[in-house]
Amino acid sequence: MVKRHQPPADAPRYRGVCWHVRRGKWMAKIRNGGTYEYLGYYSDQEEAARAWDYTARLLRGDDGNCNFPPSTPPSGLIPILQRQGVL
């Protein structure tokens, strides 16, 4: 079993994704106008990257330099963006 304070063996491979030590999960965040918008915590770094991609396309359009082709947002992302005023 992986200890929570240690990142998994696979380092972050995606833009906008990092390992959150205290929660033991992958975190997605994006810079928007000089501040960071936190996009949630995910068990899988690919899902965190998809959250970042979806938000990057909302904020920057198609030239958001994304990780994946366009897709639907991960569950739970829309309420987070609405609370932060991004949507």
Backbone hydrogen bonds in HBPLUS format (Angstrom, degrees):
<---DONOR---> <-ACCEPTOR-->    atom                        ^
c    i                          cat <-CA-CA->   ^        H-A-AA   ^      H-
h    n   atom  resd res      DA  || num        DHA   H-A  angle D-A-AA Bond
n    s   type  num  typ     dist DA aas  dist angle  dist       angle   num
A0006-GLN N   A0003-LYS O   3.20 MM   3  5.58 157.1  2.26 110.0 117.0     1
A0029-LYS N   A0016-GLY O   3.13 MM  13  5.59 155.7  2.19 148.2 155.6     2
A0018-CYS N   A0027-MET O   2.98 MM   9  5.39 155.8  2.04 150.3 157.9     3
A0027-MET N   A0018-CYS O   2.73 MM   9  5.39 174.1  1.74 170.6 172.7     4
A0020-HIS N   A0025-LYS O   2.81 MM   5  5.52 172.1  1.82 170.1 172.6     5
A0024-GLY N   A0020-HIS O   2.88 MM   4  5.70 133.7  2.09 145.8 159.1     6
A0026-TRP N   A0042-TYR O   2.79 MM  16  5.05 151.5  1.87 171.6 162.3     7
A0042-TYR N   A0026-TRP O   2.66 MM  16  5.05 161.2  1.69 154.0 160.6     8
A0028-ALA N   A0040-GLY O   3.11 MM  12  5.86 162.1  2.15 164.6 169.5     9
A0039-LEU N   A0028-ALA O   2.75 MM  11  5.12 164.7  1.77 146.6 148.4    10
A0030-ILE N   A0037-GLU O   2.95 MM   7  5.31 155.4  2.01 144.2 151.7    11
A0037-GLU N   A0030-ILE O   2.73 MM   7  5.31 166.7  1.75 160.1 163.9    12
A0032-ASN N   A0035-THR O   2.69 MM   3  5.42 171.8  1.69 171.6 172.9    13
A0035-THR N   A0032-ASN O   3.30 MM   3  5.42 166.0  2.32 109.1 113.1    14
A0048-ALA N   A0044-ASP O   3.24 MM   4  6.60 155.1  2.31 147.5 154.5    15
A0049-ALA N   A0045-GLN O   2.95 MM   4  6.14 149.1  2.04 140.3 148.6    16
A0050-ARG N   A0046-GLU O   2.96 MM   4  6.27 146.7  2.08 142.3 151.1    17
A0051-ALA N   A0047-GLU O   3.05 MM   4  6.36 146.7  2.17 142.8 151.4    18
A0052-TRP N   A0048-ALA O   3.06 MM   4  6.39 154.4  2.12 145.0 151.7    19
A0053-ASP N   A0049-ALA O   2.88 MM   4  6.14 160.5  1.92 149.2 154.6    20
A0054-TYR N   A0050-ARG O   2.99 MM   4  6.12 166.1  2.01 147.6 150.7    21
A0055-THR N   A0051-ALA O   3.15 MM   4  6.33 165.0  2.18 147.9 151.6    22
A0056-ALA N   A0052-TRP O   2.82 MM   4  5.99 156.8  1.88 153.3 160.7    23
A0057-ARG N   A0053-ASP O   2.98 MM   4  6.22 157.3  2.03 153.5 158.4    24
A0058-LEU N   A0054-TYR O   3.15 MM   4  6.45 146.8  2.26 139.7 148.9    25
A0059-LEU N   A0055-THR O   2.93 MM   4  6.17 160.5  1.97 154.3 158.8    26
A0060-ARG N   A0056-ALA O   2.75 MM   4  5.62 161.3  1.78 151.1 156.9    27
A0061-GLY N   A0057-ARG O   2.94 MM   4  4.48 135.1  2.14 116.8 122.7    28
A0077-LEU N   A0074-PRO O   3.26 MM   3  5.87 163.3  2.29 136.9 137.8    29
A0081-LEU N   A0077-LEU O   3.02 MM   4  6.33 161.8  2.06 160.4 165.4    30
A0082-GLN N   A0078-ILE O   2.96 MM   4  6.19 153.7  2.03 153.5 161.4    31
A0083-ARG N   A0079-PRO O   2.97 MM   4  6.16 157.5  2.03 147.0 152.3    32
A0084-GLN N   A0080-ILE O   3.13 MM   4  6.37 147.8  2.24 144.8 153.2    33
A0086-VAL N   A0081-LEU O   2.96 MM   5  5.17 142.9  2.10 159.1 157.5    34
A0085-GLY N   A0082-GLN O   3.16 MM   3  5.07 151.5  2.25  97.8 106.5    35
